[in-house]
C-alpha cells in the first residue's frame, strides 16, 4: 500500500494541524514569510493562539488585529523600514481587540531557544541579556554557572511549538522541501516543532541543489501545500519580489481600527467568528469587527 501523500490543500492542512490554543511559529526573515497560511487562519477563525516569531512584522499584526492571539513570544516587532505595528501596539496599550500577553527576548535568545528545542535539550546557554530587564519580565530566562570556568551565563528555555509554518520555494512529491536565498531560523524552528506545515511556490518532480540551499527531509515535514505567491507581500527568491508598496500602505490601514476592520471585512468576508467560549474578549471583538466592516 502506498504511503499517504503529504501534499495537501492549504485549508485542509491548516484545519488538520492548527487548533484553538496551539503554540504556532511562523518563521521567515524578511523573505519567505508564510502570509498565505496566516490568512487561512484568519478565514478559519483559529483562536487563542500563542504565536512565536523572531521579528514579528505585518503577518502577526494582522493576526493580532483579527483577535486570534492570546500571547506573543518574540524578539523585536515592527513594520520593517516603515514603523510600528499598530494592531500590536493597540493590543498592548489598550487591550484591543483583546489583551495580549508577551514574552520578549533578544534575537540571540530566540535563536538559541529554537536550537535547544531542535536538539531535544531543555534549555540553551549563551552570553546575553546583560544590561537589560528582559530576564526579570519572563520565566523563560534564567542563569547557569559554568562547571568548568565558574562564569555565570544566561539560560533560555527550549521552544517546541505545536506547529511550525514556513514558506519555501520547492517541494517534491515525497514531501522533501528546499528553500534558498535569505534564510533565518526556519530549519531550527521546523526541527523544534511537533508538526510542520510548509507552503511552497511549486511542487517539482526532483529537487535540484541550489547554492546555500536548505533541505528539510520529508521525515521532518508533516504537510506541504502548493501556494504560488504564498509569501506575498514578502518574497521568494527566484519567484517574486518584495511588495514594498504594501508594507508602506499597511501603516495607514493598521493605524486606525475602522480602517483595519474594513480591510479585514474586504479580504476575509467568509471568515468564521472567533469562538466566544474560550475568551470573553474574542466574542466582543468579533462583533465589533463585523459591525465596523459592515459600515
BADRENZA-836639 format. One record per residue (C-alpha): residue number from 1; residue in three letters; chain; x, y, z. Coordinates in nm, 3 decimals. Example, Ala and Ser with C-alpha at 12.3 -4.5 7.8 and 13.67 -1.06 7.14 Angstrom:
<pt nr="1" rest="Ala" kette="A" X="1.230" Y="-0.450" Z="0.780"/>
<pt nr="2" rest="Ser" kette="A" X="1.367" Y="-0.106" Z="0.714"/>
This chain:
<pt nr="1" rest="Unk" kette="A" X="0.000" Y="0.000" Z="0.000"/>
<pt nr="2" rest="Unk" kette="A" X="0.149" Y="0.339" Z="-0.096"/>
<pt nr="3" rest="Unk" kette="A" X="0.230" Y="0.580" Z="0.183"/>
<pt nr="4" rest="Unk" kette="A" X="-0.026" Y="0.860" Z="0.231"/>
<pt nr="5" rest="Unk" kette="A" X="0.072" Y="1.177" Z="0.049"/>
<pt nr="6" rest="Unk" kette="A" X="0.199" Y="1.479" Z="0.239"/>
<pt nr="7" rest="Unk" kette="A" X="0.066" Y="1.710" Z="-0.034"/>
<pt nr="8" rest="Unk" kette="A" X="-0.249" Y="1.880" Z="0.092"/>
<pt nr="9" rest="Unk" kette="A" X="-0.465" Y="2.178" Z="0.015"/>
<pt nr="10" rest="Unk" kette="A" X="-0.386" Y="2.473" Z="0.239"/>
<pt nr="11" rest="Unk" kette="A" X="-0.735" Y="2.489" Z="0.401"/>
<pt nr="12" rest="Unk" kette="A" X="-0.725" Y="2.117" Z="0.483"/>
<pt nr="13" rest="Unk" kette="A" X="-0.370" Y="2.130" Z="0.618"/>
<pt nr="14" rest="Unk" kette="A" X="-0.442" Y="2.430" Z="0.842"/>
<pt nr="15" rest="Unk" kette="A" X="-0.765" Y="2.275" Z="0.972"/>
<pt nr="16" rest="Unk" kette="A" X="-0.594" Y="1.943" Z="1.049"/>
<pt nr="17" rest="Unk" kette="A" X="-0.274" Y="2.074" Z="1.205"/>
<pt nr="18" rest="Unk" kette="A" X="-0.356" Y="2.401" Z="1.384"/>
<pt nr="19" rest="Unk" kette="A" X="-0.618" Y="2.417" Z="1.656"/>
<pt nr="20" rest="Unk" kette="A" X="-0.750" Y="2.667" Z="1.908"/>
<pt nr="21" rest="Unk" kette="A" X="-0.497" Y="2.722" Z="2.186"/>
<pt nr="22" rest="Unk" kette="A" X="-0.195" Y="2.593" Z="1.991"/>
<pt nr="23" rest="Unk" kette="A" X="0.153" Y="2.741" Z="2.001"/>
<pt nr="24" rest="Unk" kette="A" X="0.244" Y="2.825" Z="1.643"/>
<pt nr="25" rest="Unk" kette="A" X="0.572" Y="2.953" Z="1.497"/>
<pt nr="26" rest="Unk" kette="A" X="0.563" Y="3.124" Z="1.156"/>
<pt nr="27" rest="Unk" kette="A" X="0.919" Y="3.193" Z="1.053"/>
<pt nr="28" rest="Unk" kette="A" X="1.094" Y="3.360" Z="0.761"/>
<pt nr="29" rest="Unk" kette="A" X="1.333" Y="3.653" Z="0.793"/>
<pt nr="30" rest="Unk" kette="A" X="1.216" Y="3.930" Z="0.556"/>
<pt nr="31" rest="Unk" kette="A" X="1.200" Y="3.658" Z="0.290"/>
<pt nr="32" rest="Unk" kette="A" X="0.968" Y="3.356" Z="0.260"/>
<pt nr="33" rest="Unk" kette="A" X="0.722" Y="3.477" Z="0.524"/>
<pt nr="34" rest="Unk" kette="A" X="0.419" Y="3.242" Z="0.521"/>
<pt nr="35" rest="Unk" kette="A" X="0.143" Y="3.501" Z="0.479"/>
<pt nr="36" rest="Unk" kette="A" X="-0.097" Y="3.269" Z="0.293"/>
<pt nr="37" rest="Unk" kette="A" X="-0.104" Y="3.027" Z="0.585"/>
<pt nr="38" rest="Unk" kette="A" X="-0.166" Y="3.313" Z="0.830"/>
<pt nr="39" rest="Unk" kette="A" X="-0.453" Y="3.437" Z="0.615"/>
<pt nr="40" rest="Unk" kette="A" X="-0.605" Y="3.089" Z="0.620"/>
<pt nr="41" rest="Unk" kette="A" X="-0.601" Y="3.102" Z="1.000"/>
<pt nr="42" rest="Unk" kette="A" X="-0.799" Y="3.426" Z="0.979"/>
<pt nr="43" rest="Unk" kette="A" X="-1.053" Y="3.262" Z="0.746"/>
<pt nr="44" rest="Unk" kette="A" X="-1.093" Y="2.965" Z="0.977"/>
<pt nr="45" rest="Unk" kette="A" X="-1.104" Y="3.177" Z="1.294"/>
<pt nr="46" rest="Unk" kette="A" X="-0.849" Y="2.964" Z="1.480"/>
<pt nr="47" rest="Unk" kette="A" X="-0.813" Y="3.147" Z="1.808"/>
<pt nr="48" rest="Unk" kette="A" X="-0.642" Y="3.171" Z="2.147"/>
<pt nr="49" rest="Unk" kette="A" X="-0.309" Y="3.115" Z="1.974"/>
<pt nr="50" rest="Unk" kette="A" X="0.034" Y="3.160" Z="2.123"/>
<pt nr="51" rest="Unk" kette="A" X="0.239" Y="3.293" Z="1.832"/>
<pt nr="52" rest="Unk" kette="A" X="0.617" Y="3.261" Z="1.821"/>
<pt nr="53" rest="Unk" kette="A" X="0.842" Y="3.452" Z="1.585"/>
<pt nr="54" rest="Unk" kette="A" X="1.167" Y="3.640" Z="1.558"/>
<pt nr="55" rest="Unk" kette="A" X="1.083" Y="3.987" Z="1.424"/>
<pt nr="56" rest="Unk" kette="A" X="0.704" Y="3.960" Z="1.416"/>
<pt nr="57" rest="Unk" kette="A" X="0.609" Y="4.204" Z="1.143"/>
<pt nr="58" rest="Unk" kette="A" X="0.292" Y="4.260" Z="0.939"/>
<pt nr="59" rest="Unk" kette="A" X="0.197" Y="3.889" Z="0.940"/>
<pt nr="60" rest="Unk" kette="A" X="0.142" Y="3.892" Z="1.316"/>
<pt nr="61" rest="Unk" kette="A" X="-0.004" Y="4.243" Z="1.319"/>
<pt nr="62" rest="Unk" kette="A" X="-0.285" Y="4.103" Z="1.104"/>
<pt nr="63" rest="Unk" kette="A" X="-0.344" Y="3.800" Z="1.326"/>
<pt nr="64" rest="Unk" kette="A" X="-0.335" Y="4.011" Z="1.644"/>
<pt nr="65" rest="Unk" kette="A" X="-0.577" Y="4.261" Z="1.494"/>
<pt nr="66" rest="Unk" kette="A" X="-0.812" Y="3.978" Z="1.396"/>
<pt nr="67" rest="Unk" kette="A" X="-0.841" Y="3.884" Z="1.764"/>
<pt nr="68" rest="Unk" kette="A" X="-0.685" Y="3.540" Z="1.728"/>
<pt nr="69" rest="Unk" kette="A" X="-0.379" Y="3.580" Z="1.950"/>
<pt nr="70" rest="Unk" kette="A" X="-0.358" Y="3.530" Z="2.326"/>
<pt nr="71" rest="Unk" kette="A" X="0.020" Y="3.551" Z="2.366"/>
<pt nr="72" rest="Unk" kette="A" X="0.321" Y="3.657" Z="2.160"/>
<pt nr="73" rest="Unk" kette="A" X="0.671" Y="3.515" Z="2.208"/>
<pt nr="74" rest="Unk" kette="A" X="0.911" Y="3.732" Z="2.009"/>
<pt nr="75" rest="Unk" kette="A" X="1.223" Y="3.941" Z="1.964"/>
<pt nr="76" rest="Unk" kette="A" X="1.170" Y="4.290" Z="1.818"/>
<pt nr="77" rest="Unk" kette="A" X="0.846" Y="4.389" Z="1.649"/>
<pt nr="78" rest="Unk" kette="A" X="0.783" Y="4.642" Z="1.375"/>
<pt nr="79" rest="Unk" kette="A" X="0.690" Y="4.708" Z="1.014"/>
<pt nr="80" rest="Unk" kette="A" X="1.038" Y="4.685" Z="0.855"/>
<pt nr="81" rest="Unk" kette="A" X="1.151" Y="5.014" Z="0.705"/>
<pt nr="82" rest="Unk" kette="A" X="0.818" Y="5.180" Z="0.790"/>
<pt nr="83" rest="Unk" kette="A" X="0.747" Y="5.198" Z="1.163"/>
<pt nr="84" rest="Unk" kette="A" X="0.529" Y="5.048" Z="1.431"/>
<pt nr="85" rest="Unk" kette="A" X="0.288" Y="4.757" Z="1.423"/>
<pt nr="86" rest="Unk" kette="A" X="-0.023" Y="4.948" Z="1.522"/>
<pt nr="87" rest="Unk" kette="A" X="-0.251" Y="4.650" Z="1.584"/>
<pt nr="88" rest="Unk" kette="A" X="0.019" Y="4.506" Z="1.811"/>
<pt nr="89" rest="Unk" kette="A" X="0.054" Y="4.838" Z="1.991"/>
<pt nr="90" rest="Unk" kette="A" X="-0.322" Y="4.875" Z="2.031"/>
<pt nr="91" rest="Unk" kette="A" X="-0.344" Y="4.530" Z="2.190"/>
<pt nr="92" rest="Unk" kette="A" X="-0.059" Y="4.608" Z="2.433"/>
<pt nr="93" rest="Unk" kette="A" X="-0.164" Y="4.961" Z="2.521"/>
<pt nr="94" rest="Unk" kette="A" X="-0.543" Y="4.933" Z="2.513"/>
<pt nr="95" rest="Unk" kette="A" X="-0.630" Y="4.562" Z="2.511"/>
<pt nr="96" rest="Unk" kette="A" X="-0.795" Y="4.593" Z="2.167"/>
<pt nr="97" rest="Unk" kette="A" X="-0.920" Y="4.371" Z="2.022"/>
<pt nr="98" rest="Unk" kette="A" X="-0.817" Y="4.164" Z="2.325"/>
<pt nr="99" rest="Unk" kette="A" X="-0.541" Y="4.177" Z="2.586"/>
<pt nr="100" rest="Unk" kette="A" X="-0.211" Y="4.037" Z="2.465"/>
<pt nr="101" rest="Unk" kette="A" X="0.043" Y="3.861" Z="2.685"/>
<pt nr="102" rest="Unk" kette="A" X="0.404" Y="3.898" Z="2.571"/>
<pt nr="103" rest="Unk" kette="A" X="0.727" Y="3.707" Z="2.629"/>
<pt nr="104" rest="Unk" kette="A" X="1.005" Y="3.923" Z="2.484"/>
<pt nr="105" rest="Unk" kette="A" X="1.359" Y="3.807" Z="2.409"/>
<pt nr="106" rest="Unk" kette="A" X="1.670" Y="3.911" Z="2.222"/>
<pt nr="107" rest="Unk" kette="A" X="1.731" Y="3.772" Z="1.872"/>
<pt nr="108" rest="Unk" kette="A" X="2.014" Y="3.559" Z="2.007"/>
<pt nr="109" rest="Unk" kette="A" X="1.791" Y="3.430" Z="2.284"/>
<pt nr="110" rest="Unk" kette="A" X="1.514" Y="3.332" Z="2.044"/>
<pt nr="111" rest="Unk" kette="A" X="1.754" Y="3.160" Z="1.804"/>
<pt nr="112" rest="Unk" kette="A" X="1.906" Y="2.965" Z="2.090"/>
<pt nr="113" rest="Unk" kette="A" X="1.563" Y="2.864" Z="2.217"/>
<pt nr="114" rest="Unk" kette="A" X="1.482" Y="2.715" Z="1.877"/>
<pt nr="115" rest="Unk" kette="A" X="1.818" Y="2.537" Z="1.866"/>
<pt nr="116" rest="Unk" kette="A" X="1.759" Y="2.384" Z="2.208"/>
<pt nr="117" rest="Unk" kette="A" X="1.414" Y="2.267" Z="2.100"/>
<pt nr="118" rest="Unk" kette="A" X="1.551" Y="2.120" Z="1.777"/>
<pt nr="119" rest="Unk" kette="A" X="1.828" Y="1.944" Z="1.971"/>
<pt nr="120" rest="Unk" kette="A" X="1.594" Y="1.785" Z="2.223"/>
<pt nr="121" rest="Unk" kette="A" X="1.751" Y="1.982" Z="2.506"/>
<pt nr="122" rest="Unk" kette="A" X="1.560" Y="2.159" Z="2.785"/>
<pt nr="123" rest="Unk" kette="A" X="1.748" Y="2.487" Z="2.753"/>
<pt nr="124" rest="Unk" kette="A" X="2.030" Y="2.668" Z="2.574"/>
<pt nr="125" rest="Unk" kette="A" X="2.320" Y="2.869" Z="2.718"/>
<pt nr="126" rest="Unk" kette="A" X="2.452" Y="3.199" Z="2.585"/>
<pt nr="127" rest="Unk" kette="A" X="2.619" Y="3.522" Z="2.685"/>
<pt nr="128" rest="Unk" kette="A" X="2.331" Y="3.762" Z="2.673"/>
<pt nr="129" rest="Unk" kette="A" X="2.055" Y="3.960" Z="2.844"/>
<pt nr="130" rest="Unk" kette="A" X="2.309" Y="4.154" Z="3.049"/>
<pt nr="131" rest="Unk" kette="A" X="2.222" Y="4.520" Z="3.085"/>
<pt nr="132" rest="Unk" kette="A" X="1.852" Y="4.464" Z="3.008"/>
<pt nr="133" rest="Unk" kette="A" X="1.548" Y="4.395" Z="3.223"/>
<pt nr="134" rest="Unk" kette="A" X="1.412" Y="4.128" Z="2.987"/>
<pt nr="135" rest="Unk" kette="A" X="1.515" Y="3.846" Z="3.220"/>
<pt nr="136" rest="Unk" kette="A" X="1.310" Y="3.999" Z="3.502"/>
<pt nr="137" rest="Unk" kette="A" X="0.998" Y="4.001" Z="3.287"/>
<pt nr="138" rest="Unk" kette="A" X="0.986" Y="3.636" Z="3.180"/>
<pt nr="139" rest="Unk" kette="A" X="1.006" Y="3.292" Z="3.333"/>
<pt nr="140" rest="Unk" kette="A" X="1.191" Y="3.156" Z="3.028"/>
<pt nr="141" rest="Unk" kette="A" X="1.529" Y="3.319" Z="3.108"/>
<pt nr="142" rest="Unk" kette="A" X="1.750" Y="3.218" Z="3.397"/>
<pt nr="143" rest="Unk" kette="A" X="2.121" Y="3.177" Z="3.469"/>
<pt nr="144" rest="Unk" kette="A" X="2.359" Y="2.884" Z="3.499"/>
<pt nr="145" rest="Unk" kette="A" X="2.712" Y="2.869" Z="3.629"/>
<pt nr="146" rest="Unk" kette="A" X="2.964" Y="2.705" Z="3.401"/>
<pt nr="147" rest="Unk" kette="A" X="3.104" Y="2.397" Z="3.581"/>
<pt nr="148" rest="Unk" kette="A" X="3.443" Y="2.450" Z="3.414"/>
<pt nr="149" rest="Unk" kette="A" X="3.509" Y="2.824" Z="3.445"/>
<pt nr="150" rest="Unk" kette="A" X="3.258" Y="2.945" Z="3.702"/>
<pt nr="151" rest="Unk" kette="A" X="3.121" Y="3.202" Z="3.456"/>
<pt nr="152" rest="Unk" kette="A" X="2.758" Y="3.291" Z="3.505"/>
<pt nr="153" rest="Unk" kette="A" X="2.572" Y="3.258" Z="3.175"/>
<pt nr="154" rest="Unk" kette="A" X="2.218" Y="3.318" Z="3.053"/>
<pt nr="155" rest="Unk" kette="A" X="1.998" Y="3.012" Z="3.006"/>
<pt nr="156" rest="Unk" kette="A" X="1.687" Y="3.019" Z="2.789"/>
<pt nr="157" rest="Unk" kette="A" X="1.412" Y="2.758" Z="2.787"/>
<pt nr="158" rest="Unk" kette="A" X="1.372" Y="2.545" Z="2.475"/>
<pt nr="159" rest="Unk" kette="A" X="1.098" Y="2.630" Z="2.227"/>
<pt nr="160" rest="Unk" kette="A" X="0.888" Y="2.341" Z="2.098"/>
<pt nr="161" rest="Unk" kette="A" X="0.593" Y="2.480" Z="1.902"/>
<pt nr="162" rest="Unk" kette="A" X="0.291" Y="2.261" Z="1.842"/>
<pt nr="163" rest="Unk" kette="A" X="0.322" Y="2.360" Z="1.476"/>
<pt nr="164" rest="Unk" kette="A" X="0.585" Y="2.548" Z="1.277"/>
<pt nr="165" rest="Unk" kette="A" X="0.473" Y="2.702" Z="0.948"/>
<pt nr="166" rest="Unk" kette="A" X="0.721" Y="2.815" Z="0.683"/>
<pt nr="167" rest="Unk" kette="A" X="0.717" Y="2.905" Z="0.315"/>
<pt nr="168" rest="Unk" kette="A" X="0.972" Y="2.762" Z="0.072"/>
<pt nr="169" rest="Unk" kette="A" X="1.041" Y="2.762" Z="-0.298"/>
<pt nr="170" rest="Unk" kette="A" X="1.001" Y="2.393" Z="-0.379"/>
<pt nr="171" rest="Unk" kette="A" X="0.895" Y="2.053" Z="-0.254"/>
<pt nr="172" rest="Unk" kette="A" X="0.894" Y="1.719" Z="-0.428"/>
<pt nr="173" rest="Unk" kette="A" X="0.602" Y="1.476" Z="-0.422"/>
<pt nr="174" rest="Unk" kette="A" X="0.752" Y="1.283" Z="-0.132"/>
<pt nr="175" rest="Unk" kette="A" X="0.744" Y="1.594" Z="0.089"/>
<pt nr="176" rest="Unk" kette="A" X="1.112" Y="1.688" Z="0.081"/>
<pt nr="177" rest="Unk" kette="A" X="1.141" Y="2.069" Z="0.088"/>
<pt nr="178" rest="Unk" kette="A" X="1.409" Y="2.306" Z="-0.039"/>
<pt nr="179" rest="Unk" kette="A" X="1.449" Y="2.676" Z="0.035"/>
<pt nr="180" rest="Unk" kette="A" X="1.728" Y="2.912" Z="-0.060"/>
<pt nr="181" rest="Unk" kette="A" X="1.821" Y="3.278" Z="-0.053"/>
<pt nr="182" rest="Unk" kette="A" X="1.789" Y="3.477" Z="0.267"/>
<pt nr="183" rest="Unk" kette="A" X="1.709" Y="3.221" Z="0.534"/>
<pt nr="184" rest="Unk" kette="A" X="1.654" Y="3.277" Z="0.902"/>
<pt nr="185" rest="Unk" kette="A" X="1.573" Y="3.011" Z="1.161"/>
<pt nr="186" rest="Unk" kette="A" X="1.329" Y="2.809" Z="0.950"/>
<pt nr="187" rest="Unk" kette="A" X="1.531" Y="2.489" Z="0.980"/>
<pt nr="188" rest="Unk" kette="A" X="1.566" Y="2.515" Z="1.357"/>
<pt nr="189" rest="Unk" kette="A" X="1.201" Y="2.616" Z="1.405"/>
<pt nr="190" rest="Unk" kette="A" X="1.086" Y="2.322" Z="1.194"/>
<pt nr="191" rest="Unk" kette="A" X="1.302" Y="2.067" Z="1.373"/>
<pt nr="192" rest="Unk" kette="A" X="1.189" Y="2.200" Z="1.712"/>
<pt nr="193" rest="Unk" kette="A" X="0.817" Y="2.160" Z="1.635"/>
<pt nr="194" rest="Unk" kette="A" X="0.586" Y="1.867" Z="1.686"/>
<pt nr="195" rest="Unk" kette="A" X="0.433" Y="1.919" Z="1.341"/>
<pt nr="196" rest="Unk" kette="A" X="0.548" Y="2.119" Z="1.037"/>
<pt nr="197" rest="Unk" kette="A" X="0.340" Y="2.277" Z="0.761"/>
<pt nr="198" rest="Unk" kette="A" X="0.524" Y="2.409" Z="0.457"/>
<pt nr="199" rest="Unk" kette="A" X="0.368" Y="2.618" Z="0.181"/>
<pt nr="200" rest="Unk" kette="A" X="0.570" Y="2.619" Z="-0.141"/>
<pt nr="201" rest="Unk" kette="A" X="0.582" Y="2.804" Z="-0.469"/>
<pt nr="202" rest="Unk" kette="A" X="0.572" Y="2.480" Z="-0.664"/>
<pt nr="203" rest="Unk" kette="A" X="0.579" Y="2.101" Z="-0.645"/>
<pt nr="204" rest="Unk" kette="A" X="0.859" Y="1.956" Z="-0.858"/>
<pt nr="205" rest="Unk" kette="A" X="0.947" Y="1.604" Z="-0.961"/>
<pt nr="206" rest="Unk" kette="A" X="1.303" Y="1.635" Z="-0.833"/>
<pt nr="207" rest="Unk" kette="A" X="1.480" Y="1.887" Z="-0.611"/>
<pt nr="208" rest="Unk" kette="A" X="1.785" Y="2.031" Z="-0.784"/>
<pt nr="209" rest="Unk" kette="A" X="2.054" Y="2.157" Z="-0.544"/>
<pt nr="210" rest="Unk" kette="A" X="2.087" Y="2.534" Z="-0.505"/>
<pt nr="211" rest="Unk" kette="A" X="2.393" Y="2.710" Z="-0.362"/>
<pt nr="212" rest="Unk" kette="A" X="2.328" Y="2.776" Z="0.004"/>
<pt nr="213" rest="Unk" kette="A" X="2.003" Y="2.583" Z="-0.012"/>
<pt nr="214" rest="Unk" kette="A" X="1.843" Y="2.426" Z="0.294"/>
<pt nr="215" rest="Unk" kette="A" X="1.670" Y="2.090" Z="0.250"/>
<pt nr="216" rest="Unk" kette="A" X="1.416" Y="1.970" Z="0.503"/>
<pt nr="217" rest="Unk" kette="A" X="1.373" Y="1.594" Z="0.457"/>
<pt nr="218" rest="Unk" kette="A" X="1.025" Y="1.450" Z="0.433"/>
<pt nr="219" rest="Unk" kette="A" X="1.051" Y="1.290" Z="0.775"/>
<pt nr="220" rest="Unk" kette="A" X="1.065" Y="1.640" Z="0.928"/>
<pt nr="221" rest="Unk" kette="A" X="0.761" Y="1.768" Z="0.735"/>
<pt nr="222" rest="Unk" kette="A" X="0.400" Y="1.688" Z="0.822"/>
<pt nr="223" rest="Unk" kette="A" X="0.224" Y="1.852" Z="0.528"/>
<pt nr="224" rest="Unk" kette="A" X="0.304" Y="2.050" Z="0.214"/>
<pt nr="225" rest="Unk" kette="A" X="0.064" Y="2.286" Z="0.036"/>
<pt nr="226" rest="Unk" kette="A" X="0.137" Y="2.431" Z="-0.307"/>
<pt nr="227" rest="Unk" kette="A" X="0.059" Y="2.803" Z="-0.280"/>
<pt nr="228" rest="Unk" kette="A" X="0.225" Y="3.015" Z="-0.550"/>
<pt nr="229" rest="Unk" kette="A" X="0.281" Y="3.364" Z="-0.414"/>
<pt nr="230" rest="Unk" kette="A" X="0.220" Y="3.235" Z="-0.062"/>
<pt nr="231" rest="Unk" kette="A" X="0.483" Y="3.468" Z="0.083"/>
<pt nr="232" rest="Unk" kette="A" X="0.329" Y="3.792" Z="-0.051"/>
<pt nr="233" rest="Unk" kette="A" X="0.384" Y="4.075" Z="0.039"/>
<pt nr="234" rest="Unk" kette="A" X="0.727" Y="3.935" Z="0.131"/>
<pt nr="235" rest="Unk" kette="A" X="0.907" Y="3.749" Z="-0.145"/>
<pt nr="236" rest="Unk" kette="A" X="1.051" Y="3.418" Z="-0.259"/>
<pt nr="237" rest="Unk" kette="A" X="1.394" Y="3.440" Z="-0.423"/>
<pt nr="238" rest="Unk" kette="A" X="1.374" Y="3.327" Z="-0.782"/>
<pt nr="239" rest="Unk" kette="A" X="0.994" Y="3.358" Z="-0.790"/>
<pt nr="240" rest="Unk" kette="A" X="0.881" Y="3.701" Z="-0.671"/>
<pt nr="241" rest="Unk" kette="A" X="0.993" Y="4.038" Z="-0.538"/>
<pt nr="242" rest="Unk" kette="A" X="0.903" Y="4.215" Z="-0.217"/>
<pt nr="243" rest="Unk" kette="A" X="0.591" Y="4.434" Z="-0.239"/>
<pt nr="244" rest="Unk" kette="A" X="0.729" Y="4.744" Z="-0.069"/>
<pt nr="245" rest="Unk" kette="A" X="0.414" Y="4.942" Z="-0.150"/>
<pt nr="246" rest="Unk" kette="A" X="0.208" Y="4.701" Z="0.059"/>
<pt nr="247" rest="Unk" kette="A" X="0.432" Y="4.746" Z="0.362"/>
<pt nr="248" rest="Unk" kette="A" X="0.413" Y="5.124" Z="0.327"/>
<pt nr="249" rest="Unk" kette="A" X="0.036" Y="5.113" Z="0.277"/>
<pt nr="250" rest="Unk" kette="A" X="-0.013" Y="4.888" Z="0.577"/>
<pt nr="251" rest="Unk" kette="A" X="0.083" Y="5.169" Z="0.812"/>
<pt nr="252" rest="Unk" kette="A" X="-0.232" Y="5.368" Z="0.738"/>
<pt nr="253" rest="Unk" kette="A" X="-0.454" Y="5.058" Z="0.742"/>
<pt nr="254" rest="Unk" kette="A" X="-0.327" Y="4.930" Z="1.075"/>
<pt nr="255" rest="Unk" kette="A" X="-0.310" Y="5.270" Z="1.244"/>
<pt nr="256" rest="Unk" kette="A" X="-0.688" Y="5.306" Z="1.255"/>
<pt nr="257" rest="Unk" kette="A" X="-0.929" Y="5.048" Z="1.398"/>
<pt nr="258" rest="Unk" kette="A" X="-1.203" Y="5.120" Z="1.147"/>
<pt nr="259" rest="Unk" kette="A" X="-0.964" Y="5.110" Z="0.853"/>
<pt nr="260" rest="Unk" kette="A" X="-0.826" Y="4.779" Z="0.972"/>
<pt nr="261" rest="Unk" kette="A" X="-1.175" Y="4.637" Z="1.029"/>
<pt nr="262" rest="Unk" kette="A" X="-1.273" Y="4.743" Z="0.678"/>
<pt nr="263" rest="Unk" kette="A" X="-0.961" Y="4.573" Z="0.537"/>
<pt nr="264" rest="Unk" kette="A" X="-1.045" Y="4.258" Z="0.732"/>
<pt nr="265" rest="Unk" kette="A" X="-1.401" Y="4.255" Z="0.605"/>
<pt nr="266" rest="Unk" kette="A" X="-1.295" Y="4.317" Z="0.244"/>
<pt nr="267" rest="Unk" kette="A" X="-1.029" Y="4.047" Z="0.227"/>
<pt nr="268" rest="Unk" kette="A" X="-1.182" Y="3.786" Z="0.458"/>
<pt nr="269" rest="Unk" kette="A" X="-1.559" Y="3.815" Z="0.411"/>
<pt nr="270" rest="Unk" kette="A" X="-1.618" Y="3.444" Z="0.482"/>
<pt nr="271" rest="Unk" kette="A" X="-1.403" Y="3.420" Z="0.794"/>
<pt nr="272" rest="Unk" kette="A" X="-1.552" Y="3.229" Z="1.084"/>
<pt nr="273" rest="Unk" kette="A" X="-1.647" Y="3.413" Z="1.402"/>
<pt nr="274" rest="Unk" kette="A" X="-1.397" Y="3.360" Z="1.681"/>
<pt nr="275" rest="Unk" kette="A" X="-1.533" Y="3.120" Z="1.947"/>
<pt nr="276" rest="Unk" kette="A" X="-1.663" Y="3.319" Z="2.242"/>
<pt nr="277" rest="Unk" kette="A" X="-1.633" Y="3.042" Z="2.497"/>
<pt nr="278" rest="Unk" kette="A" X="-1.254" Y="3.045" Z="2.515"/>
<pt nr="279" rest="Unk" kette="A" X="-1.209" Y="3.417" Z="2.578"/>
<pt nr="280" rest="Unk" kette="A" X="-1.478" Y="3.671" Z="2.652"/>
<pt nr="281" rest="Unk" kette="A" X="-1.278" Y="3.934" Z="2.467"/>
<pt nr="282" rest="Unk" kette="A" X="-1.290" Y="3.726" Z="2.150"/>
<pt nr="283" rest="Unk" kette="A" X="-1.667" Y="3.738" Z="2.131"/>
<pt nr="284" rest="Unk" kette="A" X="-1.694" Y="4.113" Z="2.178"/>
<pt nr="285" rest="Unk" kette="A" X="-1.402" Y="4.170" Z="1.941"/>
<pt nr="286" rest="Unk" kette="A" X="-1.559" Y="3.959" Z="1.670"/>
<pt nr="287" rest="Unk" kette="A" X="-1.885" Y="4.150" Z="1.699"/>
<pt nr="288" rest="Unk" kette="A" X="-1.702" Y="4.484" Z="1.686"/>
<pt nr="289" rest="Unk" kette="A" X="-1.504" Y="4.387" Z="1.379"/>
<pt nr="290" rest="Unk" kette="A" X="-1.813" Y="4.258" Z="1.200"/>
<pt nr="291" rest="Unk" kette="A" X="-2.005" Y="4.575" Z="1.283"/>
<pt nr="292" rest="Unk" kette="A" X="-1.724" Y="4.803" Z="1.166"/>
<pt nr="293" rest="Unk" kette="A" X="-1.676" Y="4.602" Z="0.848"/>
<pt nr="294" rest="Unk" kette="A" X="-2.043" Y="4.635" Z="0.761"/>
<pt nr="295" rest="Unk" kette="A" X="-2.045" Y="5.015" Z="0.776"/>
